Amino acid sequence: MLRCLELAALGAGHVSPNPMVGAVLVHENRIIGEGYHQAYGGGHAEVNCLNSVPEEWRPLISKSTLYVSLEPCAHYGKTPPCADLIIENRIPKVYIGCLDPFAEVDGKGMRKLLSAGVEVVSGVLEKECAFLNRRFFTFHQQQRPYVLLKWAETGDRKIAGADHSRLYISHPLTNRISHKWRSEEAALLVGTRTALYDDPSLTNRLWNGPSPVRAALDMQLRIPGSHKLFDRQSKTIIFNGHRQEEQENLVYWRLDKTADLTGQLLSALYSLKLTSVMIEGGRMLLQSFIDAGLWDEARTITHDGMTAGEGIASPFLKNEKWVRTESSGSDTIRYYVNARSGIGY
């Protein structure tokens, strides 16, 4: 099952809104096939695993044990049900990491296997398997995307100059790590001031992987069309209080100015089937999610040797649970989870 998790993680950033899944086929303590879900719309882990079995070993499939990190699907989606594939190949025993919370599966895959006479063992490394797909689980169980907060701060806890000017805080190595994080999330959100003053591209340029959907909260439509957000390089959503319109790679999504914006943002991202969002905005946007309790994970980057004096103070986390600390060049990266979200490392 640990190997299943290693394989599944290779699909990070490529399979959303589907979950990351790995599968391993074992015959007499020897792996004869393995695979993972590589891309949304492509073959599932079980399909790729069975397809990887060499021709001379294919007669062993019906005498082997399958390990899969998430319950095999039981419905027709982009591909046929994996539970049917297991039954057709007469695999006698299946170990499952955790059940799939998606309504179309949610125990149905396991029941289909049991009804066909397949021996099923579930709950193998269950917590580890669920944690790997914490974005997918949050999306289906809470009907909102998984919310990851991220910011860089100076040693005296400032994230921008007093005039909102950009501070170049992170070490080049940390910038690469930040772009890796971008490649793993479905969406990236900033506020109006960050978009105005920093003119960010919000794309993944320093890591091998996809770019997230870009999103900006701009209620008064103040961001100039000449800014990088409007270069059409990747899909961009402008959340605002005036326009509802869709163009090529650009969506204007109107929000109700009189209602809670954080809840509306998450509802909109959920309706767009974006399973996770990394918020790289300024203090106001970040703090609004913290104050509402609508966050799951936070990653802070601190350059201890840099001070800003007068400037915009960093947000303050609430109900945070420290997970670990890492060094990156001149920076310190701290990882936290929301103690009330039930997510554990």
Secondary structure by P-SEA (a helix, b strand, c coil): caaaaaaaaccccccccbbbbbbbbbccccccccccccccccccaaaaaaaacccccccccccbbbbbcccccccccccccaaaaaaaacccbbbbccccccccccaaaaaaaaaabbbbbcccaaaaaaaaaaaaaaaaaccccbbbbbbccccccccccccccccccccaaaaaaaaaaaaaccbbbbcaaaaaacccccccccccccccbbbbbcccccccccccccccccbbbbbccccccccccbbbbbccccccaaaaaaaaaaaacccbbbbcccaaaaaaaaaaccccbbbbbbcccccccccbbbbbbcccccccccccccbbbbbbccccccccc
